[in-house]
Amino acid sequence: MNMHSNNVREEQNRMATEKGDAFFSVRDIHAWYGESYIVQGVSFDIAKGEVLSLLGRNGAGKTSTLRTLARLDNPALKSGEIWLNGEPLHSKRAFQAAKMGVQLVPEDRRIIGGLTVEENLVLAQVSGEKGWTLEKIYDHFPRLAERRKQDAVTMSGGEQQMLAVARALARDIKILFLDEPYEGLAPVIVHEIESIVRQIRDLGITTIIVEQNAVAALRLSDKAVIMDTGQIVFSGTAAEVLDNAELREEYLAI
């Protein structure tokens, strides 16, 4: 083997060590809101098609971490690396991350008032690579098909959450971030949203869920990361958290 081949192999080994073999890798990220140090050395990996629950009490840094991963301006990523399918995400802005297939469904859903359900979906496909067709969306979300001509903001909270997820799927998607998908929803609607997330999982879409309803999120997840004051205090399987009452009581109050 010549010197060039040795150098190439060494570089590949170095990159593999840095990024790992995971579909999505987070390596020692640190992020700030102004002078406030919010995300403090977070690292984890997700394989393609896995679902990960990002858990913790209020103020633990979960949403801030998700926003950092989606490459929003706040909080600002100061150091660390984020890799999606072998491509660097840490050097990208939010619109570039979206073009790479990162789709965030924020807690406030950001449904556009004055537009119908279908117009919200069509608008999501105006720029960039298209994802699911309207036909496929309506097949998986029959409630939205029924409401397609209705002003989107006049729907129930659960229906708006369905639309927010469907809108993300209407774009080219490699990884889905769900921020508090069950927030403010009645238990019967939570079950409907769980069903949707289960469908997404079964379709092989890699997903990170930030959720206060930890048990509901864990039931749908392969892995779990628990945060406290901006740092990871547990990383393992979802089953480990469900089976560990002491861990849940200490960090999740359940």
Steps between C-alpha positions, in 0.01 A plus 500: 500500500647837396534813714200668337276203583624507858418870527152448356433214742622709794272787395202266464571352843525847650169607345329179608622559854368856495164430337443139594291270282169648608257661260481804730787588734527779755851561629562716809280795401496819706241773436417836655211746522701821524702462820299199620675166457209269413620185320806364674692226322215289359592188299296208366446284192191376317487224241289543188133441575535522878288717727668677792325668793678809632367535854541701818321739732396849393810711440728200448606624155302261280340750263820704488686188393241424233519857367878473488479176304257663254761778461279788611682818595398482866659345689828554315721196451847594621681167468446135426389308193172371356505245217205385290561196282871584484446866414594785737196680637682713757624744234155557350226757554140395563389534136800293387424234761143485370630445148711212637185334631471632858138575586396655833141502626513772769286504812289790369444313168508825297192424295431786258163662563287613208612199297322169466651171609591420142648845438724452807620171352553638152692798639739259675598365158561833326879491542751220535456130440148366539420218739168322526235577239164638609346164416741317729446753779122465476533122494691505831303793647137447395387767748696757301338379180162571658617848605698584186288809413465622860691799640784319673499702821133422563578131548544338841841493666545134414412560135742791484770274641423248226532777243833615646640147470354453152650830389843377607449178306400702192861614478805287431565336835787301647443572869197633686514705820177514702489760779227423757257335256254417782504844664153625590318208342226292661592137577285366217680729253838400644417143397432620146833683483673192643352303213641749252848484656476121494424515127799728448721257692368204300581687178862515613525876555768584756338709774589691816214578739519762774207436731391561859272198477800274538320166521304567181819596316697204636238254383574610142878526532802278455739722694478761773716791609422676828627853558542707813625861505626478142691176538428134431451296816383180330534350152371154419197310382143613555431167671770574759323821601158335511645226723689735734257668744784667693636665186155621394425639846831682527506668159147477360283516813295199388 
